[in-house]
Amino acid sequence: MITRLATATLLLLSCLSSPSLAQNPMPAPDLADKVQACVACHGAQGRASSEGYYPRIAGKPEGYLYNQLVAFRDGGRQHPAMNGMVQLLSNDYLLQMARYFSAQNPPYPAPAKSTATRQELEQGKQLVLQGLPAKKIPACAACHGQALTGVEPYTPGLLGLPRDYLNAQLGKWRNGQRKAADPDCMHALVKALTPEELNTATAWLAAQAVPANPKALPAGQMNFPMECGTHTATAIPGNRNVSPEPIALNLLSAQEKRGAYLARLGNCAGCHTVAPNKPYAGGRAIETPFGKIFSTNLTPDKKTGLGQWTADDFYKAMHHGVSKNGDFLYPAFPYTDYTKMSRGEVDDLFAYLKRLPAIDQATSKPDLQFPFNQRPLLAIWRSLYFTAGEFQADSKQSAQWNRGAYLVNGPGHCAACHTPRNSLGGLKDGLNLSGATIPVLNWFAPALNNHPTQGLGQWTEEDIANYLQSGVNRHSATYGPMSEVIAHSLQFASTKDAQAMAVYLKSLPAQAPSEKESTGLGERTLQPLMVRGEQIYVNTCAECHGKQGDGKASQFPRLAGNSNVVAPNPTNAIRMVLNGGFSPSTQQTPYPHGMPPYRAELNNTDVAAVVTYIRRSWGNKASGVASVEVDKLRGLQN
């Protein structure tokens, strides 16, 4: 299923200033193979899709392509498929992608026959090549080059793009859906033009043939008529992380460094960061079955953060689940696990948080249904599901096992996703780490015990440690919420700690998830689904995942015996077929393979058929999937 990787519905018209990119990092190994998935949307070599909605990215200026990928990742540009696709990729990887496609030069197709009148085309030509002096609008060519093929490194060409795409992008600039950093000259220019004037410009541009040698001009040959902003973030050679430290570790004391490591293990930034430029400032909406709870500001801001908190206040919150003002904390904050941390480690974490740059950002009030918005009622919940107490080592187990048990059940709070919950949100007794559907998120977190098909029974300790630190191993690759955990947390675990967690998890007795299988389908329904699913699999998926579902080690995951595939809830497999996605960029796997979305290519019945086929082939023995299950998930992104 991972045959291609959808890279970018890339930014069209932008007059951007030109801060220099960092020195070239080492070329990514086998990059051509990794980005072949891009052709799912952008055509072979990035020459554009046949239907014209996904634009040509081949030959665009490197800085421009990179700029747009960064904007998609960080939310500056909104396109759900693209935002989800690149959200956990490093600047380094995005730059490598941009560099690869910028170097491609496949032939351009002949322009489509225009439906515009001769008068409209003439008006469009004048606007593009001469501008509108009466409105003080410069010519498009003044920024995009006289040949309209772009200017290095940040200004794209305007030719070879379908008129519908041009109109769509100009419309987004006009209504504010597309933005550049201040001064946003494109927004100002487009707002000054009427829709009729814009239509004439796009009609003329779409009707023009592309020159035989459509290379962008060097920046030094242009004098831009306007000063414009840019979104560009510098790619640092060798920096393969998508989750940088908010403060350099060499500036921290020994205690603060220990705290920084604990913040990573607990994935504090994952929940307490909503904007990349405001790390740990909170504001992220945590969806629960009872409503939304917003993460708090952990920076030392005196008004909105921890600036007025003492170490005792912080320990009370972490150990007892009680805020500085005496309020019970909602258990969306996993104090039920953090209570196992020692006072010394909690003090280390607090010292680190107090060292962060203070950010003034207030936390929104919870948006919960009645009666769950009544904090005093948490006393009842706590009496049922919470017991405070630091981790107690098992004297019958090794120090390594105890370290792993502490990390998994303490700061790692793995049970928050991998243990089923009851109707009140409490963890079900006797089912620790046995696998569960994550409430509201609609992803299935597989069992983390030694079950042979639903858990880690086929994985060695080395497999588990590799997966925790890199996001991939010879069995599987991470997608969905676990990708965030790998990207922001576990990739930074020491080898010693990753091995300790692996030892503990491999010791857990096999236990299948308690969830019942999804929709049961009769044989008369299953048979045609299997036939159709096999056809789709052979034509679309087998190239990467293998004819027998055996995958390619550390590239494309196995489907045979894959716990995500045979889970009682098929949501993971369905969402991957619909939305695609990347494993995260990590220190060990800086350039991961990705899977393209097939939501446009396959209808609900097709998706149900191919997911049914992989769940019931090569020894897999899971339930079939009905098209109605696909329909429920089609609107969700990763």
C-alpha positions as CSV (number, residue, x, y, z in Angstrom):
1,M,0.0,0.0,0.0
2,I,2.9,2.3,0.4
3,T,3.8,2.8,-3.2
4,R,4.0,6.6,-3.3
5,L,4.2,9.5,-1.0
6,A,2.0,12.6,-1.5
7,T,4.3,15.5,-1.0
8,A,2.7,18.9,-1.6
9,T,-0.2,20.8,-3.1
10,L,2.4,23.6,-3.3
11,L,2.1,27.3,-3.0
12,L,1.6,29.2,-6.2
13,L,2.1,32.9,-6.4
14,S,4.4,34.4,-3.8
15,C,6.7,37.3,-3.9
16,L,9.1,36.3,-1.2
17,S,12.3,37.7,0.2
18,S,15.3,35.5,0.1
19,P,17.0,34.5,3.4
20,S,19.7,32.1,2.5
21,L,19.2,28.4,3.1
22,A,21.8,26.6,5.2
23,Q,24.7,24.8,3.6
24,N,23.7,21.7,1.8
25,P,23.3,18.7,4.1
26,M,24.6,15.3,2.9
27,P,22.3,13.9,0.3
28,A,19.7,11.4,1.6
29,P,20.4,7.8,0.7
30,D,18.0,6.3,-1.8
31,L,15.9,9.5,-1.9
32,A,14.5,8.8,-5.3
33,D,13.0,5.5,-4.0
34,K,11.6,7.2,-0.9
35,V,9.8,10.0,-2.8
36,Q,8.4,7.9,-5.6
37,A,5.2,7.8,-3.5
38,C,4.8,11.5,-4.4
39,V,3.6,10.5,-7.8
40,A,0.3,9.3,-6.3
41,C,-0.8,12.9,-6.4
42,H,1.8,14.9,-8.3
43,G,2.5,12.6,-11.2
44,A,5.7,10.9,-12.3
45,Q,8.7,13.0,-11.3
46,G,6.3,15.6,-9.9
47,R,5.1,16.6,-13.4
48,A,1.5,17.2,-12.1
49,S,-1.5,14.9,-11.8
50,S,-3.6,14.0,-14.8
51,E,-6.7,15.7,-13.5
52,G,-4.7,18.9,-12.8
53,Y,-5.7,19.6,-9.2
54,Y,-2.3,18.6,-7.8
55,P,0.2,21.0,-9.4
56,R,3.5,20.4,-11.0
57,I,6.4,20.5,-8.4
58,A,9.1,19.3,-10.8
59,G,11.7,22.1,-11.5
60,K,10.2,24.6,-9.0
61,P,12.9,26.6,-7.1
62,E,14.3,24.6,-4.2
63,G,13.7,27.2,-1.6
64,Y,10.1,27.7,-2.7
65,L,9.3,24.0,-2.5
66,Y,11.0,23.8,0.9
67,N,9.1,26.9,2.1
68,Q,5.8,25.4,1.3
69,L,6.5,22.0,2.9
70,V,7.5,23.8,6.1
71,A,4.3,25.8,5.9
72,F,2.2,22.7,5.5
73,R,3.9,21.0,8.4
74,D,3.7,24.0,10.8
75,G,0.1,25.0,9.9
76,G,0.9,28.1,7.8
77,R,-0.9,26.4,4.9
78,Q,-4.0,24.3,5.3
79,H,-4.7,21.2,3.4
80,P,-5.7,18.3,5.6
81,A,-4.0,15.6,3.6
82,M,-0.8,17.5,3.3
83,N,-0.8,18.7,6.9
84,G,-1.1,15.2,8.2
85,M,1.4,13.9,5.7
86,V,4.4,16.0,6.7
87,Q,3.6,16.9,10.3
88,L,6.4,14.8,11.8
89,L,9.1,15.3,9.2
90,S,12.3,17.3,10.0
91,N,13.4,20.4,8.2
92,D,16.3,18.4,6.8
93,Y,14.0,15.8,5.2
94,L,11.7,18.5,3.8
95,L,14.8,20.2,2.3
96,Q,15.9,16.9,0.7
97,M,12.5,16.4,-0.8
98,A,12.5,20.0,-2.2
99,R,16.0,19.6,-3.6
100,Y,15.1,16.3,-5.3
101,F,12.0,17.7,-7.1
102,S,13.6,20.9,-8.0
103,A,16.2,19.0,-10.0
104,Q,13.6,17.1,-12.0
105,N,12.8,18.3,-15.5
106,P,10.2,16.2,-17.2
107,P,8.5,17.7,-20.3
108,Y,5.5,19.9,-19.9
109,P,2.2,19.0,-21.6
110,A,0.7,21.3,-24.2
111,P,-1.6,23.9,-22.6
112,A,-5.3,23.1,-22.6
113,K,-7.4,25.0,-25.1
114,S,-8.7,28.2,-23.5
115,T,-12.4,28.9,-23.2
116,A,-11.7,32.6,-22.6
117,T,-12.5,35.3,-25.2
118,R,-9.8,37.1,-27.2
119,Q,-10.5,40.2,-25.2
120,E,-10.2,38.4,-21.9
121,L,-6.9,36.9,-22.9
122,E,-5.5,40.3,-24.0
123,Q,-6.6,41.8,-20.7
124,G,-4.9,39.0,-18.8
125,K,-1.7,39.3,-20.8
126,Q,-1.5,43.0,-20.0
127,L,-2.0,42.4,-16.3
128,V,0.6,39.6,-16.2
129,L,3.3,41.4,-18.3
130,Q,2.6,45.1,-17.6
131,G,0.5,45.3,-14.4
132,L,-2.2,47.9,-13.7
133,P,-0.5,51.2,-13.2
134,A,-3.8,52.9,-12.3
135,K,-4.1,50.6,-9.2
136,K,-0.3,50.6,-8.6
137,I,-0.3,46.8,-9.3
138,P,3.1,45.7,-10.6
139,A,3.3,43.1,-13.4
140,C,3.4,39.4,-12.3
141,A,6.5,39.1,-14.4
142,A,8.2,41.7,-12.2
143,C,8.5,39.1,-9.5
144,H,8.1,35.8,-11.3
145,G,10.5,36.6,-14.1
146,Q,9.9,37.9,-17.7
147,A,9.6,34.3,-18.8
148,L,7.3,33.6,-15.9
149,T,9.4,30.5,-15.0
150,G,10.3,31.7,-11.5
151,V,13.2,33.2,-9.7
152,E,15.6,31.4,-7.4
153,P,15.3,30.6,-4.6
154,Y,11.8,31.4,-3.5
155,T,9.6,32.7,-6.3
156,P,7.8,30.0,-8.3
157,G,7.0,29.9,-12.0
158,L,3.4,30.6,-13.2
159,L,3.3,28.5,-16.4
160,G,2.3,24.9,-16.8
161,L,-0.4,25.1,-14.2
162,P,-4.2,24.5,-14.9
163,R,-6.5,27.5,-14.7
164,D,-8.7,25.9,-12.0
165,Y,-5.6,25.5,-9.8
166,L,-4.5,29.1,-10.4
167,N,-7.9,30.4,-9.6
168,A,-8.1,28.3,-6.4
169,Q,-4.8,29.6,-5.1
170,L,-5.6,33.2,-5.9
171,G,-8.9,32.8,-4.1
172,K,-7.1,31.5,-1.0
173,W,-4.7,34.4,-1.1
174,R,-7.7,36.7,-1.4
175,N,-9.7,35.3,1.5
176,G,-6.7,34.9,3.8
177,Q,-6.5,31.1,3.6
178,R,-3.0,31.5,2.1
179,K,-0.6,33.7,4.0
180,A,3.0,34.8,4.0
181,A,5.0,36.4,6.7
182,D,4.6,40.2,7.0
183,P,4.6,42.1,4.7
184,D,2.2,39.7,2.9
185,C,2.4,41.3,-0.5
186,M,0.5,38.6,-2.4
187,H,-2.6,39.1,-0.2
188,A,-2.5,42.9,-0.7
189,L,-2.1,42.5,-4.5
190,V,-4.8,40.0,-4.9
191,K,-7.2,42.0,-2.7
192,A,-6.7,45.0,-4.9
193,L,-7.8,43.1,-8.0
194,T,-11.3,42.3,-8.9
195,P,-12.3,38.6,-9.5
196,E,-12.8,39.4,-13.2
197,E,-9.3,40.8,-13.5
198,L,-7.8,37.7,-11.7
199,N,-9.8,35.5,-14.0
200,T,-8.3,37.1,-17.1
201,A,-4.8,36.7,-15.7
202,T,-5.3,33.0,-15.0
203,A,-6.9,32.4,-18.4
204,W,-3.9,33.9,-20.2
205,L,-1.3,32.1,-18.0
206,A,-3.0,28.7,-18.4
207,A,-3.1,29.1,-22.2
208,Q,0.7,29.7,-22.5
209,A,3.2,27.1,-23.6
210,V,6.2,26.6,-21.3
211,P,9.6,27.7,-22.8
212,A,11.9,24.9,-23.9
213,N,14.3,25.6,-21.1
214,P,12.1,26.7,-18.2
215,K,14.7,27.2,-15.5
216,A,14.2,29.8,-12.9
217,L,16.3,32.9,-13.0
218,P,19.1,33.5,-10.5
219,A,18.0,36.0,-7.8
220,G,20.7,38.4,-8.8
221,Q,19.1,39.1,-12.1
222,M,15.9,40.5,-10.6
223,N,15.0,43.8,-8.9
224,F,11.8,43.0,-7.0
225,P,9.3,45.9,-7.0
226,M,8.0,45.0,-3.5
227,E,9.4,44.0,-0.2
228,C,7.6,40.7,0.8
229,G,7.8,38.3,3.7
230,T,8.6,34.6,3.9
231,H,7.7,31.5,5.9
232,T,11.1,29.9,5.5
233,A,12.7,28.1,8.4
234,T,16.3,27.2,8.1
235,A,17.2,23.6,7.6
236,I,20.2,22.8,9.8
237,P,22.6,20.2,8.3
238,G,22.6,17.1,10.4
239,N,19.5,18.2,12.4
240,R,17.2,15.3,11.7
241,N,14.7,15.9,14.6
242,V,11.2,17.3,14.1
243,S,11.1,18.1,17.9
244,P,14.0,20.4,18.8
245,E,14.9,21.4,22.3
246,P,13.4,24.8,23.3
247,I,16.7,25.6,25.1
248,A,20.2,24.3,24.3
249,L,21.1,21.5,26.7
250,N,24.6,22.9,27.2
251,L,23.1,25.9,28.9
252,L,21.4,23.8,31.5
253,S,22.6,22.7,34.9
254,A,23.0,19.0,35.7
255,Q,19.6,19.0,37.5
256,E,17.9,20.8,34.6
257,K,19.4,18.3,32.1
258,R,17.9,15.5,34.1
259,G,14.6,17.3,34.0
260,A,14.8,17.9,30.3
261,Y,15.3,14.1,29.8
262,L,12.2,13.4,32.0
263,A,10.2,15.9,30.0
264,R,11.1,14.0,26.9
265,L,10.2,10.6,28.4
266,G,6.9,12.0,29.6
267,N,6.2,13.6,26.2
268,C,5.3,16.8,28.0
269,A,5.7,18.9,24.9
270,G,3.4,16.7,22.9
271,C,0.4,17.7,24.9
272,H,1.5,21.1,26.2
273,T,2.5,22.6,22.8
274,V,0.0,23.9,20.3
275,A,2.3,26.1,18.3
276,P,5.9,25.3,17.4
277,N,7.1,28.8,18.4
278,K,5.5,28.5,21.8
279,P,6.9,25.3,23.3
280,Y,5.3,24.1,26.6
281,A,2.9,27.1,26.6
282,G,-0.2,24.8,26.6
283,G,-3.4,25.4,24.8
284,R,-3.8,22.1,23.0
285,A,-7.3,20.7,23.1
286,I,-7.4,17.2,24.6
287,E,-10.5,15.5,23.3
288,T,-12.3,13.2,25.7
289,P,-15.7,11.5,25.6
290,F,-16.9,14.1,28.0
291,G,-15.7,17.2,26.2
292,K,-12.5,19.2,25.7
293,I,-9.8,19.9,28.2
294,F,-7.0,22.3,27.3
295,S,-3.4,21.7,28.3
296,T,-1.9,24.2,30.7
297,N,1.0,26.5,30.3
298,L,4.2,24.9,31.8
299,T,6.5,27.8,31.2
300,P,7.6,30.0,34.1
301,D,5.3,32.9,33.1
302,K,4.1,34.5,36.4
303,K,0.6,35.3,35.2
304,T,-0.4,32.3,33.0
305,G,2.2,29.6,33.8
306,L,4.2,28.1,36.6
307,G,6.0,31.3,37.6
308,Q,4.2,31.5,41.0
309,W,4.5,27.8,41.7
310,T,6.8,26.2,44.2
311,A,8.4,22.8,44.0
312,D,5.9,21.6,46.6
313,D,3.0,22.9,44.5
314,F,4.4,21.0,41.5
315,Y,4.9,17.8,43.4
316,K,1.4,18.0,44.7
317,A,0.1,18.2,41.2
318,M,2.3,15.4,39.9
319,H,1.9,13.0,42.8
320,H,-1.6,13.8,44.1
321,G,-3.4,15.3,41.1
322,V,-4.2,18.5,43.0
323,S,-3.5,22.0,41.6
324,K,-1.8,24.9,43.4
325,N,-5.2,26.3,44.3
326,G,-6.5,23.0,45.7
327,D,-8.6,22.0,42.7
328,F,-8.6,18.4,41.7
329,L,-7.0,18.0,38.3
330,Y,-8.8,16.2,35.5
331,P,-7.2,12.9,34.7
332,A,-6.6,13.8,31.1
333,F,-3.4,14.9,32.8
334,P,-2.0,11.5,33.7
335,Y,-1.1,12.1,37.3
336,T,-2.4,8.5,37.8
337,D,0.9,7.4,36.3
338,Y,3.1,10.4,37.2
339,T,2.4,9.6,40.9
340,K,5.0,6.8,40.5
341,M,7.8,9.3,40.0
342,S,10.1,10.0,42.9
343,R,10.2,13.4,44.6
344,G,13.8,13.9,43.3
345,E,12.8,13.3,39.7
346,V,9.7,15.6,40.0
347,D,12.0,18.3,41.4
348,D,14.4,17.8,38.4
349,L,11.5,18.2,36.0
350,F,10.3,21.3,37.8
351,A,13.8,22.8,37.7
352,Y,13.8,22.3,33.9
353,L,10.4,23.8,33.3
354,K,11.3,26.9,35.4
355,R,14.4,27.3,33.1
356,L,12.3,27.6,30.0
357,P,11.5,30.9,28.3
358,A,8.4,32.4,29.9
359,I,5.5,32.7,27.5
360,D,2.3,34.6,28.3
361,Q,-0.5,32.4,27.1
362,A,-3.6,31.8,29.2
363,T,-5.3,28.4,29.3
364,S,-8.8,28.1,28.1
365,K,-11.4,26.7,30.5
366,P,-12.5,23.1,30.0
367,D,-15.4,22.6,27.8
368,L,-17.1,19.6,29.4
369,Q,-20.6,18.3,29.6
370,F,-22.6,18.3,32.8
371,P,-21.9,16.8,35.3
372,F,-18.3,16.2,34.3
373,N,-17.7,20.0,34.5
374,Q,-18.2,19.8,38.2
375,R,-14.7,19.4,39.7
376,P,-15.7,18.4,43.2
377,L,-17.3,15.2,41.7
378,L,-13.7,14.2,40.8
379,A,-13.4,13.1,44.4
380,I,-15.7,10.1,43.6
381,W,-13.7,9.3,40.5
382,R,-10.4,9.4,42.4
383,S,-11.8,7.1,45.2
384,L,-12.5,4.5,42.5
385,Y,-9.5,4.8,40.1
386,F,-6.6,6.6,41.7
387,T,-4.1,5.6,44.4
388,A,-1.2,7.9,45.0
389,G,2.2,6.3,45.5
390,E,5.7,6.2,44.2
391,F,7.0,3.2,42.2
392,Q,8.0,0.3,44.4
393,A,10.7,-2.1,42.9
394,D,10.0,-5.8,42.7
395,S,12.8,-7.5,44.6
396,K,12.3,-10.7,42.6
397,Q,13.1,-8.9,39.3
398,S,16.3,-7.5,37.9
399,A,17.2,-3.8,38.1
400,Q,16.8,-3.6,34.3
401,W,13.2,-5.0,34.5
402,N,12.3,-2.6,37.4
403,R,13.7,0.3,35.4
404,G,11.5,-0.7,32.4
405,A,8.4,-1.2,34.6
406,Y,8.9,2.2,36.1
407,L,9.3,4.0,32.7
408,V,6.4,2.2,31.1
409,N,4.0,2.7,34.0
410,G,5.3,6.0,35.3
411,P,6.6,8.8,33.2
412,G,5.9,6.9,29.9
413,H,2.2,6.5,30.9
414,C,1.7,3.9,28.2
415,A,-1.5,2.7,29.8
416,A,-3.2,5.9,28.9
417,C,-3.7,4.6,25.4
418,H,-3.0,0.9,25.5
419,T,-5.4,0.0,28.3
420,P,-9.2,-0.1,27.8
421,R,-11.4,2.3,29.8
422,N,-14.8,2.1,31.3
423,S,-17.7,4.5,30.8
424,L,-16.3,6.8,33.5
425,G,-12.9,7.0,31.9
426,G,-11.2,4.7,34.5
427,L,-8.8,2.0,33.4
428,K,-10.3,-1.4,33.5
429,D,-8.9,-3.8,36.1
430,G,-6.8,-6.7,35.0
431,L,-6.4,-5.4,31.4
432,N,-3.2,-3.3,31.7
433,L,-1.6,-2.8,28.3
434,S,-3.9,-5.3,26.6
435,G,-4.8,-3.0,23.7
436,A,-7.7,-0.6,23.3
437,T,-9.4,1.9,21.0
438,I,-8.3,5.4,22.0
439,P,-11.4,7.3,22.9
440,V,-12.4,10.1,20.5
441,L,-9.2,9.7,18.4
442,N,-10.5,6.5,16.8
443,W,-7.1,4.8,16.6
444,F,-6.5,1.3,18.0
445,A,-3.5,1.0,20.4
446,P,-2.3,-2.6,20.1
447,A,-1.5,-4.8,23.1
448,L,2.0,-4.3,24.5
449,N,2.2,-7.8,26.1
450,N,3.5,-11.1,24.7
451,H,0.4,-12.1,22.7
452,P,1.6,-13.8,19.5
453,T,-0.7,-12.0,17.1
454,Q,-2.3,-9.1,18.9
455,G,0.8,-8.1,20.8
456,L,4.6,-8.3,20.8
457,G,4.9,-12.0,20.8
458,Q,6.8,-12.2,17.5
459,W,9.1,-9.3,18.4
460,T,12.4,-9.7,20.2
461,E,13.6,-7.3,22.8
462,E,15.9,-5.7,20.1
463,D,12.8,-5.3,17.8
464,I,11.0,-3.4,20.6
465,A,13.9,-1.2,21.5
466,N,14.5,-0.3,17.8
467,Y,10.9,0.6,17.3
468,L,10.8,2.8,20.4
469,Q,13.8,4.8,19.2
470,S,13.3,4.9,15.5
471,G,9.6,4.3,14.8
472,V,10.3,1.3,12.5
473,N,11.7,-2.2,12.7
474,R,11.6,-5.4,10.7
475,H,7.9,-6.0,11.6
476,S,6.2,-2.6,11.6
477,A,6.3,1.1,11.1
478,T,4.5,3.6,13.3
479,Y,1.6,5.8,12.2
480,G,-1.1,7.7,14.0
481,P,-0.8,8.9,17.6
482,M,2.2,6.7,18.3
483,S,4.2,8.6,15.7
484,E,3.9,11.7,17.9
485,V,5.1,9.8,20.9
486,I,8.1,8.5,18.9
487,A,8.9,11.9,17.5
488,H,8.6,14.0,20.6
489,S,9.5,11.5,23.3
490,L,10.8,7.9,22.8
491,Q,13.4,8.6,20.1
492,F,15.3,10.5,22.7
493,A,15.3,7.7,25.3
494,S,18.7,6.3,26.0
495,T,19.6,2.9,24.5
496,K,19.8,1.6,28.1
497,D,16.2,2.8,28.9
498,A,14.8,1.6,25.6
499,Q,16.2,-1.8,26.3
500,A,14.8,-1.8,29.9
501,M,11.3,-1.0,28.5
502,A,11.7,-3.8,26.0
503,V,12.7,-6.3,28.7
504,Y,9.7,-5.4,30.8
505,L,7.2,-5.5,28.0
506,K,8.5,-8.9,26.8
507,S,7.9,-10.3,30.3
508,L,4.2,-9.5,30.3
509,P,2.0,-12.5,29.9
510,A,0.0,-12.8,26.6
511,Q,-3.4,-11.3,26.8
512,A,-5.7,-10.5,23.9
513,P,-7.6,-7.2,23.7
514,S,-11.0,-7.3,25.3
515,E,-12.7,-5.5,22.5
516,K,-15.1,-7.6,20.3
517,E,-14.4,-8.0,16.6
518,S,-15.8,-5.3,14.3
519,T,-18.8,-5.9,12.0
520,G,-19.3,-9.6,11.3
521,L,-19.9,-10.3,7.6
522,G,-21.5,-13.4,6.2
523,E,-19.7,-15.7,3.7
524,R,-21.9,-14.4,0.8
525,T,-20.6,-10.9,1.5
526,L,-17.0,-11.8,2.3
527,Q,-16.4,-13.8,-0.8
528,P,-16.9,-11.0,-3.4
529,L,-15.0,-8.6,-1.1
530,M,-12.0,-10.9,-0.9
531,V,-12.0,-11.2,-4.7
532,R,-12.2,-7.5,-5.2
533,G,-9.7,-6.9,-2.4
534,E,-7.1,-9.2,-3.9
535,Q,-7.3,-7.4,-7.3
536,I,-6.8,-4.0,-5.6
537,Y,-3.9,-5.4,-3.5
538,V,-2.1,-6.9,-6.4
539,N,-2.4,-3.8,-8.5
540,T,-1.8,-1.2,-5.8
541,C,-0.1,-2.6,-2.7
542,A,2.0,-5.7,-3.6
543,E,4.9,-3.7,-5.1
544,C,5.9,-2.5,-1.6
545,H,4.2,-4.8,0.8
546,G,4.9,-8.0,-1.1
547,K,2.7,-10.6,-2.7
548,Q,2.5,-12.5,0.5
549,G,2.3,-9.4,2.8
550,D,5.8,-9.8,4.0
551,G,6.9,-6.2,3.4
552,K,10.4,-4.9,3.2
553,A,12.3,-4.8,6.5
554,S,12.6,-1.3,7.9
555,Q,11.0,0.2,4.8
556,F,7.4,-1.1,4.2
557,P,5.8,-2.9,7.1
558,R,4.7,-6.5,7.1
559,L,1.0,-7.0,6.8
560,A,1.1,-10.7,7.6
561,G,0.8,-11.0,11.4
562,N,0.8,-7.3,11.9
563,S,-1.1,-6.4,15.1
564,N,-2.4,-3.2,13.6
565,V,-3.8,-5.2,10.7
566,V,-5.5,-8.0,12.6
567,A,-6.7,-5.8,15.6
568,P,-10.3,-6.4,16.6
569,N,-11.0,-2.8,15.5
570,P,-9.9,-2.3,11.9
571,T,-9.7,1.4,12.2
572,N,-5.9,1.7,11.8
573,A,-5.8,-0.2,8.5
574,I,-8.8,1.7,7.2
575,R,-7.3,5.1,8.1
576,M,-3.9,4.3,6.6
577,V,-5.5,3.3,3.3
578,L,-7.7,6.5,3.3
579,N,-5.1,9.0,4.6
580,G,-1.6,7.6,4.2
581,G,1.1,9.1,6.3
582,F,4.7,9.1,7.3
583,S,6.5,7.5,10.2
584,P,8.3,10.4,11.9
585,S,11.8,11.6,11.2
586,T,14.0,10.3,14.0
587,Q,17.7,10.2,14.7
588,Q,17.9,6.6,13.7
589,T,15.5,6.9,10.7
590,P,15.9,10.4,9.4
591,Y,14.2,9.8,6.0
592,P,11.3,7.4,6.6
593,H,9.1,6.0,3.8
594,G,5.5,7.2,3.6
595,M,2.2,5.9,2.4
596,P,0.0,8.0,0.0
597,P,-3.6,8.6,0.6
598,Y,-6.1,6.6,-1.4
599,R,-9.3,8.4,-0.4
600,A,-9.7,9.8,-3.9
601,E,-8.7,6.7,-5.8
602,L,-10.7,4.1,-3.9
603,N,-14.4,4.3,-2.9
604,N,-15.7,3.0,0.4
605,T,-16.4,-0.5,-1.0
606,D,-12.9,-0.7,-2.5
607,V,-11.3,0.3,0.8
608,A,-13.5,-2.2,2.7
609,A,-12.5,-4.9,0.1
610,V,-8.7,-4.4,0.3
611,V,-8.7,-4.1,4.1
612,T,-10.8,-7.2,4.4
613,Y,-8.3,-9.0,2.1
614,I,-5.2,-8.1,4.1
615,R,-7.0,-8.9,7.4
616,R,-7.9,-12.4,6.1
617,S,-4.8,-13.4,4.1
618,W,-1.4,-15.0,4.7
619,G,-2.5,-16.5,8.0
620,N,-4.3,-13.4,9.2
621,K,-7.7,-14.3,10.8
622,A,-9.6,-11.1,11.5
623,S,-13.1,-10.0,10.7
624,G,-14.1,-8.5,7.4
625,V,-14.8,-4.8,7.0
626,A,-18.1,-3.3,5.8
627,S,-18.2,-0.2,3.7
628,V,-20.2,1.6,6.4
629,E,-17.1,1.4,8.7
630,V,-15.0,3.1,6.0
631,D,-17.6,5.8,5.6
632,K,-17.5,6.6,9.4
633,L,-13.7,7.2,9.1
634,R,-13.5,8.9,5.8
635,G,-13.8,12.4,7.2
636,L,-11.0,11.9,9.8
637,Q,-7.4,12.9,9.2
638,N,-4.4,11.4,10.9
